[in-house]
Amino acid sequence: MRCRVPGLRAAAVVALVVVLVGVGTGASFAAWTAAVSKGASVTAATATVTTSGIDALAATYKPGLPGVSTAVLTETVPASITNSGSTPLTYGISVTGGNTTLNPLVALQVWKAGATCDATTTPPSSATQGTLAAAPALPADANSAAVGAAIALCLRTSITAANYATAGGLATTPTISVVGTIGSNWTTTSAVAFTQTAAFNWYQLVHDFSGKCMDSNGGGATAGTTLILYPCKALSTTSNQSFRFAQVGTTSMYRIYIGAGTAAGPVVAATSAASGAGVALAAVASGDTTNSNNQQWTVQQHGAAGDFRIILKGTAAAQNTLCLTMSSSTDAQQFTVTTCQATTTTTSTNYRAQHFAFTEVP
């Protein structure tokens, strides 16, 4: 006897079986069935990341001179990363290119921005730190984003005054790249280059008594050239009237380089540590030696605001007792060092002979 189910026919049931087989090491497969399949479509996701604000890290650092000019050793800027694609992204950053000497000396901090992002902002404990040679990881609260989401960051670069012995005069143009990742192999990148310079502060030393400037005799820039009084010229960083003060290690002492010279010297030195000794250019000397001590100086604000004495380190017997001095207002007279005068009477000859104003060269 044959049993039938009313209305049931084999042709009325469609079964589709799909089998996917992975080929290669660790191959796997999946299978599924569906009673009805009318059609299918696949849409590819797009991975895109955009950034803004990173180019504002372009900066010029300067070491400053205590009491004279303020150091500029940090740059802080707001920046943002936006997931402008159609799939969630995980973020990372890298730094490439630039000066291989300066890059390791410039610290790079990154944190998720709060209410402020400027030079006065204290980074949170979640901030990460690296250098322009080795970028930090992005903070945990800023390393991924949903589709369309923007993350506000704070970026800070900085250099220490102590690093100026190596970094001074150098420039770098690194590229910071923000990399958005899907899985382990699919990435998208936004790259931004900027330039940072470790510049110097240059000054004319304007003599109080005469209103004239310290100058190298005959425009010379070699060891042995005497330092003289001469009418002030147009401001220039390469002038024989421009001087920069390079800190000696972490001390309060400075070597004074002349703009017409080179990064290696010469420097301003007393010919001896005796009162009345002349002042001339000399090759840089190192160590705790007489020659080295006779080319190290401190800058002391003294008397009226804006008035400074320049005091020689000198030898132990006369250490920090001799001041840069010019007792004349006649052109081409040589500077000397003489015993520092305690007077703060700004109209006295002794005061005016040993006091200077600093005019910074732009």
PADREN-832844 format. One record per atom (N, C-alpha, C, CB): residue in three letters; x, y, z. Coordinates in steps of 0.05 Angstrom, whole numbers, plus 5000, padded with zeros to 4 digits. Glycine has a CB too. Layout:
ALAXYZ
...
***
This chain:
MET501749765000
MET500050005000
MET501850255000
MET498050005025
ARG501250444983
ARG502850684980
ARG501550904996
ARG503150774950
CYS503251045012
CYS502151275028
CYS502951535015
CYS503251255057
ARG501151715012
ARG501751975001
ARG501052195021
ARG500152014975
VAL502552405019
VAL501852645035
VAL500752845015
VAL504352765050
PRO498352935019
PRO497053115000
PRO498653364996
PRO494253185009
GLY499053444971
GLY500353704964
GLY503353694966
GLY499353914982
LEU504553474973
LEU507453464976
LEU508653344952
LEU508353305002
ARG510353504939
ARG511753404915
ARG514653454918
ARG510553534889
ALA516353274908
ALA519253304910
ALA520253564897
ALA520753064898
ALA518953644875
ALA519853884861
ALA519354134876
ALA518553894833
ALA517554124896
ALA516754364910
ALA518754434932
ALA513954334922
VAL520654264938
VAL522554314959
VAL525354354947
VAL522654074980
VAL526454584952
VAL529054644942
VAL531054654965
VAL529054914926
ALA533054504965
ALA535054514986
ALA537754584974
ALA535254235001
LEU539154774986
LEU541754864976
LEU543854804997
LEU541655174969
VAL545854664989
VAL548054595007
VAL550554734997
VAL548354295010
VAL551854895013
VAL554255035006
VAL556554935023
VAL553955345008
VAL558754865012
VAL561054775027
VAL563454945019
VAL561654475021
LEU564755085039
LEU567155245034
LEU569555085045
LEU566955525047
VAL571555055029
VAL573954915038
VAL576255105036
VAL574354665021
GLY577755145059
GLY580155305059
GLY582455135049
GLY580755425087
VAL584055255032
VAL586355115021
VAL588955235033
VAL586455134990
GLY590755055042
GLY593255155054
GLY593555045082
GLY593455465054
THR595855135094
THR596455035121
THR594255115140
THR599155155131
GLY593554935157
GLY591354995177
GLY588655025163
GLY592055235193
ALA588154895141
ALA585654935126
ALA583354845143
ALA585754775100
SER581054985139
SER578654915153
SER576254945134
SER578255095178
PHE574054855143
PHE571654895126
PHE569254945143
PHE571254645109
ALA567155045130
ALA564655095143
ALA562455015123
ALA564255395152
ALA560254925133
ALA558054845115
ALA555454935127
ALA558054545111
TRP553554995110
TRP550855065120
TRP548855005098
TRP550755365128
THR546354965106
THR544154915087
THR542055135090
THR542954635091
ALA540655175068
ALA538455365069
ALA536155265052
ALA539355645059
ALA533755295062
ALA531455195047
ALA531055355022
ALA529055195064
VAL531455605023
VAL530955775000
VAL533255974997
VAL528255935003
SER534356004973
SER536356214967
SER535556354942
SER539156084964
LYS535056614945
LYS534156764922
LYS536356944911
LYS531756934930
GLY538457004927
GLY540657174917
GLY542357264940
GLY539457424902
ALA544757374935
ALA546557474956
ALA548357694944
ALA548357244967
SER549357874962
SER551258084953
SER553358124975
SER549758344946
VAL555758214968
VAL557958274986
VAL558858564982
VAL560258074982
THR558958715005
THR559958995003
THR562559015018
THR557859195016
ALA564759115005
ALA567359135017
ALA567459375035
ALA569559164995
ALA568559335059
ALA568959565078
ALA571259735069
ALA569459455107
THR571259995076
THR573560175070
THR574860255096
THR572560425053
ALA577460255095
ALA579060335119
ALA580360605112
ALA581160115127
THR579660815126
THR580761075121
THR581161225147
THR578961245101
VAL583461345151
VAL583961505175
VAL584961785166
VAL586061365194
THR583861985179
THR584862265173
THR585762395199
THR582562425160
THR587662565197
THR588762705220
THR588763005216
THR591562605227
SER588863155237
SER589163445236
SER590763545260
SER586363585234
GLY592163765256
GLY593563885278
GLY596463805283
GLY592163835302
ILE597263575272
ILE599963475277
ILE602063665265
ILE600363195266
ASP601463785242
ASP603363965230
ASP604064205247
ASP602264055203
ALA602364265267
ALA602864495284
ALA605164445304
ALA600364565300
LEU606264195303
LEU608664135320
LEU611164275308
LEU609163835321
ALA610964395285
ALA613264555275
ALA614064765296
ALA612464705248
ALA616564765304
ALA617364925327
ALA620265005325
ALA616864785353
THR620965235338
THR623765315341
THR624265335371
THR624265585326
TYR626065175380
TYR626865175409
TYR629165375413
TYR627664895418
LYS629265485437
LYS631465655445
LYS632065615474
LYS630865955439
PRO634665605482
PRO635265545510
PRO634765785529
PRO638165465512
GLY634666025518
GLY634266255535
GLY636766315552
GLY631866215554
LEU636566515569
LEU638666595587
LEU637366705612
LEU640666805574
PRO637666565635
PRO636266645660
PRO636466945666
PRO637266485683
GLY634167065670
GLY634067355676
GLY634067525651
GLY636367425693
VAL634867415629
VAL635067575604
VAL632867505585
VAL637867535591
SER632667245578
SER630567165560
SER629566885569
SER631567155531
THR626966835563
THR625666585571
THR626366355552
THR622666625573
ALA626966125564
ALA627465895548
ALA624865795534
ALA628665665565
VAL625065705509
VAL622865585495
VAL623665295489
VAL622065745469
LEU622865105506
LEU623864835504
LEU621564635499
LEU625364765529
THR619064715497
THR616864535492
THR614964645471
THR615364485518
GLU613564465458
GLU611464545439
GLU609064355445
GLU612364525409
THR606764465450
THR604364305456
THR602164385437
THR603464345486
VAL600964185424
VAL598864245404
VAL596564045407
VAL600064235375
PRO594164135402
PRO591863945400
PRO591863825372
PRO589164095405
ALA591063575370
ALA590863425345
ALA588463235346
ALA593463275338
SER587663145324
SER585462955324
SER585862735303
SER582763095318
ILE584762505309
ILE584762275291
ILE581862195286
ILE586362025303
THR581062175261
THR578262105254
THR578161855237
THR576962345239
ASN576461675245
ASN575961435229
ASN573861505208
ASN574861195247
SER574861565184
SER573061655163
SER572361435143
SER574361885148
GLY572961195151
GLY572260965134
GLY569560835143
GLY574460755135
SER569260585136
SER566660445142
SER567060205160
SER565360375116
THR569260195174
THR569759965192
THR571360055216
THR571259735177
PRO570959945239
PRO572460025263
PRO575459985259
PRO571559865288
LEU577060155272
LEU579960155269
LEU581360145296
LEU580960395252
THR583660015296
THR585560035319
THR587860205309
THR586559745328
TYR588860395327
TYR590860585319
TYR593560535331
TYR589860865326
GLY595560625316
GLY598360635327
GLY599760875313
GLY599860375322
ILE602060955323
ILE603561165311
ILE606461085307
ILE603361435327
SER607761215288
SER610561165283
SER611861435274
SER611060945262
VAL614461455277
VAL615961685268
VAL618261585250
VAL617061845292
THR618461715227
THR620561645209
THR621961905199
THR619461485185
GLY624361875189
GLY625762095177
GLY626762295197
GLY624062235157
GLY628162505187
GLY629162715204
GLY632062675211
GLY627562735228
ASN633062845229
ASN635862845237
ASN636362635258
ASN636763125247
THR638162455253
THR638662225271
THR640162305297
THR640162015257
THR641262545297
THR642562645322
THR640462795339
THR644862835315
LEU638862955327
LEU636863115342
LEU634462955350
LEU635963355325
ASN633462775333
ASN631062625339
ASN630962495366
ASN630562425318
PRO633162345374
PRO633062215400
PRO633062405424
PRO635362025403
LEU633762655419
LEU633962855441
LEU631263005445
LEU636163055435
VAL629362965427
VAL626763095429
VAL624662895439
VAL625963215401
ALA623662945463
ALA621662765475
ALA618962825461
ALA621462815505
LEU617362605459
LEU614662625448
LEU612662495467
LEU614462495419
GLN610862655478
GLN608762555495
GLN606062575481
GLN608662715522
VAL604262375486
VAL601662365474
VAL599562295496
VAL601462155450
TRP597362445496
TRP595262365514
TRP592562455502
TRP595562495542
LYS590362325512
LYS587762405503
LYS587062675515
LYS585562185511
ALA586262855498
ALA585863135507
ALA583563155526
ALA585363315483
GLY583963335546
GLY581763395565
GLY580763675559
GLY582763375594
ALA580263825580
ALA579064095577
ALA581064285564
ALA578264205604
THR583664245569
THR585664425557
THR587864265543
THR586864615578
CYS589164385525
CYS591564265512
CYS593364495504
CYS590764085487
ASP595064575523
ASP596964795518
ASP599364765535
ASP595565075523
ALA601164955535
ALA603664935549
ALA603364905579
ALA605365175544
THR601064985590
THR600564965619
THR599264705627
THR598965195628
THR598464545608
THR596964295614
THR598864085626
THR595664185589
THR598063965648
THR599563745660
THR598563485648
THR599263745691
PRO600263325636
PRO599363075624
PRO598262885645
PRO601762935609
PRO596162735638
PRO595062535657
PRO596962295660
PRO592262445648
SER596362135679
SER598061895684
SER597961695660
SER597261745709
SER595861725644
SER595561545621
SER597261625597
SER592661525612
ALA598561865599
ALA600161965576
ALA602461765571
ALA601262245582
THR603161745545
THR605361575537
THR607661745528
THR604561365516
GLN610061645529
GLN612361805522
GLN614461645506
GLN613761925547
GLY615461775486
GLY617661665470
GLY619361895461
GLY616661495446
THR620461875437
THR622062095425
THR621462105395
THR625162045429
LEU622662305382
LEU622262315353
LEU623862105338
LEU623062595342
ALA625461945354
ALA626861715342
ALA625361465348
ALA629661705353
ALA623761455369
ALA622261215377
ALA619561305388
ALA623761035398
ALA617561285371
ALA614961395379
ALA613661235401
ALA613061395355
PRO612161365419
PRO610661215439
PRO608261075428
PRO609861405462
ALA607160885442
ALA604560765435
ALA602460975441
ALA604060505450
LEU600260955428
LEU597961125435
LEU596861035462
LEU595761125413
PRO595861225478
PRO594561145503
PRO592360945499
PRO593561395519
ALA591760785519
ALA589760575517
ALA586960695512
ALA589660415542
ASP586460945521
ASP583861065517
ASP583661215491
ASP583261255540
ALA585761185474
ALA585761335448
ALA586861165425
ALA587361595450
ASN586760895428
ASN587960735408
ASN586060575390
ASN589860545421
SER583460645391
SER581560515373
SER579160695370
SER580660235384
ALA577660665348
ALA575360835344
ALA573260695326
ALA576261095331
ALA570760745332
ALA568560645316
ALA568360815290
ALA565860655331
VAL566760725272
VAL566360865247
VAL565461145252
VAL564360715228
GLY566761345240
GLY565961625243
GLY566861765268
GLY563061645241
ALA568161615286
ALA568961735312
ALA571561885309
ALA569261515334
ALA571762115324
ALA574162275324
ALA575362265353
ALA573662565316
ILE577962245355
ILE579262245381
ILE580962495382
ILE581061985385
ALA580562655403
ALA582162895408
ALA584662825424
ALA580463115422
LEU586962895414
LEU589462835427
LEU590963095435
LEU591262665409
CYS592763065453
CYS594663285459
CYS597463165454
CYS594463385489
LEU599063315438
LEU601763225431
LEU603763435442
LEU602163195400
ARG605863345455
ARG607863525466
ARG610663425459
ARG607563555496
THR612263595447
THR615063535443
THR616663725461
THR615863575413
SER618963635469
SER620663795487
SER623563715485
SER619663765516
ILE625263895493
ILE628163845493
ILE629263975519
ILE629563955467
THR631263865530
THR632463975555
THR634664165548
THR633463745573
ALA635064365566
ALA637264555563
ALA639864415562
ALA637264765585
ALA640164195578
ALA642664045579
ALA643363925552
ALA642563835600
ASN641363855536
ASN641763735510
ASN642763935489
ASN639263605500
TYR642764185495
TYR643564385476
TYR646564365468
TYR643064665486
ALA648164245485
ALA650964215478
ALA651164035453
ALA652564085501
THR649263855449
THR649263675426
THR647363775405
THR648563395434
ALA644963875414
ALA642863935395
ALA642964205383
ALA640263905409
GLY644264395396
GLY644264675387
GLY645164705358
GLY645964835405
GLY643464855343
GLY644164905315
GLY643064695296
GLY647064925312
LEU641864485306
LEU640864265288
LEU637864305282
LEU641363995301
ALA637064195260
ALA634164195253
ALA633463915244
ALA633564405230
THR630863845246
THR629863585238
THR627163615225
THR629763395262
THR626563445205
THR623863435193
THR622963155193
THR623963555164
PRO621863065216
PRO620762785217
PRO617962775206
PRO620862685246
THR616962535202
THR614262485194
THR612862305215
THR614062355166
ILE610662405226
ILE609062245244
ILE606862115227
ILE607862415267
SER606661855229
SER604561705215
SER602661575235
SER605761485197
VAL600061625231
VAL597961485246
VAL596961255229
VAL595661685254
VAL597161015240
VAL596460775225
VAL593860655237
VAL598760575225
GLY591860625220
GLY589460485228
GLY589560205218
GLY586960635217
THR588860015235
THR589159725229
THR586559575232
THR591259605246
ILE585959395214
ILE583859195216
ILE585158925217
ILE581659225193
GLY584858775238
GLY586158525239
GLY589158565241
GLY585458345216
SER590658395227
SER593558405228
SER594858495202
SER594658135236
ASN593358515181
ASN594558575155
ASN593458815140
ASN594358335138
TRP591058905147
TRP589759115132
TRP590159375146
TRP586659055128
THR591559565134
THR592259815147
THR591660055129
THR595159815155
THR591260285141
THR591060535128
THR592660745143
THR587960625125
THR593860935129
THR595761115142
THR595261405135
THR598661035135
SER595561575155
SER595661865150
SER598361965160
SER593162015164
ALA599962085142
ALA602662165149
ALA602962475147
ALA604762025131
VAL604262595167
VAL604662885168
VAL607562945175
VAL602663015188
ALA608863115160
ALA611563205166
ALA611563485177
ALA613363195140
PHE613563545194
PHE613863815206
PHE616863855212
PHE612063845232
THR617564105216
THR620464165221
THR620764285248
THR621564355199
GLN622764195263
GLN623464305288
GLN626464385288
GLN622864115312
THR627064615300
THR629864715300
THR630664775329
THR630064965283
ALA633064685336
ALA634264755362
ALA636065005357
ALA635864515374
ALA634865235359
ALA636265475352
ALA637665595377
ALA634365685341
PHE639265805373
PHE640665935395
PHE639366215399
PHE643665965389
ASN639766315423
ASN639266605428
ASN641766755423
ASN638166655458
TRP641666965407
TRP643967135402
TRP643467415412
TRP644667145371
TYR645567545423
TYR645167805435
TYR647467995427
TYR645067775466
GLN646668245425
GLN648768455426
GLN649068535456
GLN647868705409
LEU651568575464
LEU652168665491
LEU652668965491
LEU654568515503
VAL650669115501
VAL650769405499
VAL651869515526
VAL647869525494
HIS654069655524
HIS655469765547
HIS653969995559
HIS658369845539
ASP653569995585
ASP651970205598
ASP653270475596
ASP651570135628
PHE655870485600
PHE657270745602
PHE657270895575
PHE660170705612
SER657670745553
SER658070865527
SER655670835508
SER660470755514
GLY653970635513
GLY651770575495
GLY652770435470
GLY650370825487
LYS655270345470
LYS656470205447
LYS656569905453
LYS659270315440
CYS657469755433
CYS657369465435
CYS660069335437
CYS655869345411
MET660169095449
MET662568935448
MET662868825419
MET662568705469
ASP665368835409
ASP665868775381
ASP668568635380
ASP665869045364
SER669068475359
SER671668365355
SER673368545337
SER671568075343
ASN675768595345
ASN677568775331
ASN677968695302
ASN680268795345
GLY677368885284
GLY677668835256
GLY675768635244
GLY680468735251
GLY673568575259
GLY671668375250
GLY672668095252
GLY670868435221
GLY674868055266
GLY676167795267
GLY674467595283
GLY678867805279
ALA674967335277
ALA673567115291
ALA675466885296
ALA671067025275
THR677966945301
THR679966745306
THR681166785334
THR682166745285
ALA682266575345
ALA683466585371
ALA685566805372
ALA684666315380
GLY685566965393
GLY687567185396
GLY686367455388
GLY689867125379
THR684167465374
THR682867715367
THR681867855392
THR680567675347
THR682568105396
THR681668245420
THR678768335418
THR683468485426
LEU677468365441
LEU674668455442
LEU674768755449
LEU672968295463
ILE673468915432
ILE673669205435
ILE670869335436
ILE675269325412
LEU670869585441
LEU668469755442
LEU668069875414
LEU668569975464
TYR665569865404
TYR665069985377
TYR662070045375
TYR665969775355
PRO661370245359
PRO658570315355
PRO656970065346
PRO658170535335
CYS654570045357
CYS652869805351
CYS652069805322
CYS650469805370
LYS652169565310
LYS651469525282
LYS648669415280
LYS653469345268
ALA647769365255
ALA645169235251
ALA645268955262
ALA644469225220
LEU643068865273
LEU642868605286
LEU643168385266
LEU640268575301
SER644968185272
SER645367955255
SER646567735272
SER647168025231
THR645567485267
THR646667265282
THR649467185275
THR644867025279
THR650467285252
THR653167215243
THR655067455246
THR653067125214
SER654167655260
SER655867895264
SER658067855284
SER654068135273
ASN660168015282
ASN662268005302
ASN661468165327
ASN664968115291
GLN658868255328
GLN657768385352
GLN655568215364
GLN656668665345
SER655167975354
SER653067795364
SER654367565380
SER651367685341
PHE653167505403
PHE654367305421
PHE652167125431
PHE655867435444
ARG652766865434
ARG650966675447
ARG652266555472
ARG650066455427
PHE650566485491
PHE651566395517
PHE650866095519
PHE650366555541
ALA652865925518
ALA652465635519
ALA653065535547
ALA654265495499
GLN651065415559
GLN651365315587
GLN653465095588
GLN648665205597
VAL655165115609
VAL657264915613
VAL656064695631
VAL659765035627
GLY655364465618
GLY654164245633
GLY651564335646
GLY656064135654
THR651364265672
THR648964355687
THR649664575707
THR647764115702
THR651964705703
THR652764915721
THR651365175713
THR655864955720
SER651965385729
SER650965655723
SER652865815705
SER650365805749
MET654965675695
MET657065805679
MET656365785649
MET659765675684
TYR657365975634
TYR656865975605
TYR659466035590
TYR654766185598
ARG659765915567
ARG661766005548
ARG660366195528
ARG663165755533
ILE661866395520
ILE660666605503
ILE661866575474
ILE661166885514
TYR660166495455
TYR661066455428
TYR660366705411
TYR659666205415
ILE661966755392
ILE661566985374
ILE660166905349
ILE664267135368
GLY658267075339
GLY656767005316
GLY658366965291
GLY654667215311
ALA660567115289
ALA662267095265
ALA663966845265
ALA664067335263
GLY663866695287
GLY665466445289
GLY663866205280
GLY666466405318
THR664465975292
THR663165725285
THR662065595311
THR665065535270
ALA660665375307
ALA659565225330
ALA661765125348
ALA657864995320
ALA664165105337
ALA666464995353
ALA668065225367
ALA668264835336
GLY667365475362
GLY668765695374
GLY669665895353
GLY671165585390
PRO671266085361
PRO672466125388
PRO670466245408
PRO674966305386
VAL671466275433
VAL669766385454
VAL671166625468
VAL669066165475
VAL669566775483
VAL670667005497
VAL672166915522
VAL668367205505
ALA674567015525
ALA676266925548
ALA677967155559
ALA678066695539
ALA678467145585
ALA680467325596
ALA683267205592
ALA679867375627
THR685167375586
THR687867275582
THR689167175607
THR689567495569
SER688067255630
SER688967145656
SER686767215676
SER691767265665
ALA687167115701
ALA685167165722
ALA686167385740
ALA684566915737
ALA687567585729
ALA688567805744
ALA686968055737
ALA691567855739
SER686368225756
SER684968475750
SER686568645731
SER684468635776
GLY685168735710
GLY686568885689
GLY687268725664
GLY688969015700
ALA686968455666
ALA687568285643
ALA685768345620
ALA687367985651
GLY686768325595
GLY685168375571
GLY683268145565
GLY686968415548
VAL681368205548
VAL679368005540
VAL679667965509
VAL676468095547
ALA679767715501
ALA680167645473
ALA678767385467
ALA683167625466
LEU678667315441
LEU677667055433
LEU679666845437
LEU676767065403
ALA678766605444
ALA680566375449
ALA679266115441
ALA681366365479
ALA680865915434
ALA679865655428
ALA678565535453
ALA682065465417
VAL676465375449
VAL675165255472
VAL677065065486
VAL672565105463
ALA677265095513
ALA678864925529
ALA676964765547
ALA680865085546
SER677664515554
SER675964345570
SER677264285597
SER675264095555
GLY675664165614
GLY676664075640
GLY676864305660
GLY679363955637
ASP677664235684
ASP678064435705
ASP680864545704
ASP677464315734
THR681364705683
THR684064815678
THR683865115678
THR685164715651
THR686265245680
THR686365535680
THR685165645655
THR689165635683
ASN685865535632
ASN684765635606
ASN681765605605
ASN686165495583
SER680765375615
SER677865325614
SER676465515633
SER677265035621
ASN677465555657
ASN676165725677
ASN676166015669
ASN677565695704
ASN678166095652
ASN678366375643
ASN676566435619
ASN681266445637
GLN674966235611
GLN673066275589
GLN670266195598
GLN673866125564
GLN669766175624
GLN667166125634
GLN666166365650
GLN667165865652
TRP663566435646
TRP662466675657
TRP659666625668
TRP662366895635
THR658966785688
THR656166785697
THR654967055690
THR655966735728
VAL652367055687
VAL650867305680
VAL649167375705
VAL649067275654
GLN649567605716
GLN648267685741
GLN646667945738
GLN650267705764
GLN644067925742
GLN642468175743
GLN643368325768
GLN639368115743
HIS643968585764
HIS645068735786
HIS644269025783
HIS648168705787
GLY643369145805
GLY642569435803
GLY639869465791
GLY644669585788
ALA639769645771
ALA637169705758
ALA636169475741
ALA637469955741
ALA633569455738
ALA632369255721
ALA633569275693
ALA629269285720
GLY634269045682
GLY635469035655
GLY638469085654
GLY634169245638
ASP639669125677
ASP642569165678
ASP643868905688
ASP643369405697
PHE646068825675
PHE647368565682
PHE650368605684
PHE646668355661
ARG651568445702
ARG654468415703
ARG655168145691
ARG655568445732
ILE657468125678
ILE658467875667
ILE661067815682
ILE658967895635
ILE660967595698
ILE662967545718
ILE664567295710
ILE661667495746
LEU667267325711
LEU669067115703
LEU669266905725
LEU671867225697
LYS669166645717
LYS669666435737
LYS672466455748
LYS669166155724
GLY674466465731
GLY677166505739
GLY678366275755
GLY677466755754
THR680666315767
THR682066115783
THR681166135812
THR685066145781
ALA681865935827
ALA680965915855
ALA681666165871
ALA682165675868
ALA683866285866
ALA684766515881
ALA683066765876
ALA687666585876
ALA681866775852
ALA680267015845
ALA677566925833
ALA681767195826
GLN676466705842
GLN674066595830
GLN671666775834
GLN673566315840
ASN670266835812
ASN667766995812
ASN668167265825
ASN665666835827
THR670467385822
THR670967655833
THR671567865811
THR673267645853
LEU671967775786
LEU672667955765
LEU670367985745
LEU675167855751
CYS669768235738
CYS667568295720
CYS668668405693
CYS665668505732
LEU667168345672
LEU667768455646
LEU667468765648
LEU665868345623
THR669468915639
THR669569195644
THR670369355620
THR671469255667
MET669169595617
MET669969785597
MET669670065610
MET668369765570
SER671970195616
SER671870445630
SER671970685611
SER674270465649
SER671870635585
SER672070845565
SER669670855547
SER674670815549
SER669271065533
SER667171075513
SER668471125485
SER665171295519
THR671071095484
THR672571135459
THR672570875443
THR675471225465
ASP672070905417
ASP672070675399
ASP674770525400
ASP671470755370
ALA674470255397
ALA676770075393
ALA678470035419
ALA678570185372
GLN677370115442
GLN678770055467
GLN678169765474
GLN677770245490
GLN680169625485
GLN679869335491
GLN678469305518
GLN682669205492
PHE676669105519
PHE675369025544
PHE677368885562
PHE672968845538
THR676968915588
THR678568785608
THR676768655629
THR680568995622
VAL678068515648
VAL676668435672
VAL677868575696
VAL676868115676
THR676268685713
THR677168825737
THR675368735760
THR677069135733
THR676368795784
THR674868715808
THR671968825808
THR676368815834
CYS670068645812
CYS667268725811
CYS666668935833
CYS665468475815
GLN665269145825
GLN664569355843
GLN661769305855
GLN664669635829
ALA661469335881
ALA658969275894
ALA656869495890
ALA659469235923
THR657669725882
THR655769955881
THR653369895863
THR657170195872
THR651069985872
THR648669975855
THR647670255848
THR646369815870
THR649370445851
THR648770725843
THR649070735813
THR650570935858
THR646870745800
THR646870715770
THR648270945756
THR644070695760
THR648671165769
THR649971395756
THR653071395760
THR648771655765
SER654071215777
SER656871225783
SER658471105760
SER657571075809
THR660871195756
THR662671095734
THR663270805738
THR665271265733
ASN663870725762
ASN664470445768
ASN662170255760
ASN665170405797
TYR659770345767
TYR657370185760
TYR657170165730
TYR654870305772
ARG657170385716
ARG656670395688
ARG658870245672
ARG656370675678
ALA661270235682
ALA663470105668
ALA663169805667
ALA666170175681
GLN661669695687
GLN661469405690
GLN658569295685
GLN662369315717
HIS656869455673
HIS654169365669
HIS653469385639
HIS652169535685
PHE651769185631
PHE650969155603
PHE648069105601
PHE652668925590
ALA646869175578
ALA644269095570
ALA644468895548
ALA642469335562
PHE642568705546
PHE642568505525
PHE640368575505
PHE641968215537
THR641168605480
THR639268645458
THR639168385442
THR640068885440
GLU636868255443
GLU636667995429
GLU636468035399
GLU634367825440
VAL637967865385
VAL637867875355
VAL635567695346
VAL640567775343
PRO633667795331
PRO631367635323
PRO632167415303
PRO629267805310
***
